[in-house]
Structures are given as structure tokens and as C-alpha cells.
Amino acid sequence: MMRTTLGTLLFAGMLLGLGACSNLAAVNAWEKGNLTKPGMAFDGDPLDQRFVQHIYTSKENSSGGNGVGGGGCGCN
């Protein structure tokens, strides 16, 4: 009984392990154009990111780390 259960568990583990080798998540050649669109970028608009970082440093009353200088008043 124990040997049959162990064999079944081993077989189920092998099936689960082989299921991870599928190519279902691969990007096809005709889908790569969608990944190059501006909306898919991690950073987005560089000017908008600089504006958001400026507001963040103004509210935190600190500067540095991203090249933003000035004090906490937000007037630079």
C-alpha cells in the first residue's frame, strides 16, 4: 500500500514538473509590436516622471538620489 501511494505521488510530481516546461507564455513574433508601444514602457513619459519626482522631493523636504536639487519649498 505504501509503495503504491509513493509511486502515485512520484508520478504526479513528475507530471507537474513537466507541465512547467510548456511554451504557453512565450511571445510570438506578431505580438512583439505590442510590447514596443509607449504605453508598455516602465518609465512612461520622462517629463512627467521628472515632475512627479520634483513634487515628491518637495513634499519630503529632501533632495538627491535622482538628480533633483533645491529645498523643500518647491520653488526651484
Secondary structure as the mmCIF struct_conf table of DSSP 4:
data_model
#
loop_
_struct_conf.conf_type_id
_struct_conf.id
_struct_conf.beg_label_comp_id
_struct_conf.beg_label_asym_id
_struct_conf.beg_label_seq_id
_struct_conf.end_label_comp_id
_struct_conf.end_label_asym_id
_struct_conf.end_label_seq_id
HELX_RH_AL_P HELX_RH_AL_P1 MET A 2 GLY A 19
TURN_TY1_P TURN_TY1_P1 ALA A 20 CYS A 21
TURN_TY1_P TURN_TY1_P2 LEU A 24 ALA A 25
HELX_LH_PP_P HELX_LH_PP_P1 ALA A 26 ASN A 28
HELX_RH_3T_P HELX_RH_3T_P1 ALA A 29 GLU A 31
HELX_RH_AL_P HELX_RH_AL_P2 LYS A 32 LEU A 35
TURN_TY1_P TURN_TY1_P3 THR A 36 THR A 36
BEND BEND1 LYS A 37 LYS A 37
HELX_RH_3T_P HELX_RH_3T_P2 PRO A 38 MET A 40
BEND BEND2 PHE A 42 ASP A 43
HELX_RH_AL_P HELX_RH_AL_P3 PRO A 46 GLU A 60
TURN_TY1_P TURN_TY1_P4 ASN A 61 ASN A 61
BEND BEND3 GLY A 65 GLY A 67
BEND BEND4 GLY A 70 GLY A 70
TURN_TY1_P TURN_TY1_P5 GLY A 72 CYS A 73
BEND BEND5 GLY A 74 GLY A 74
#
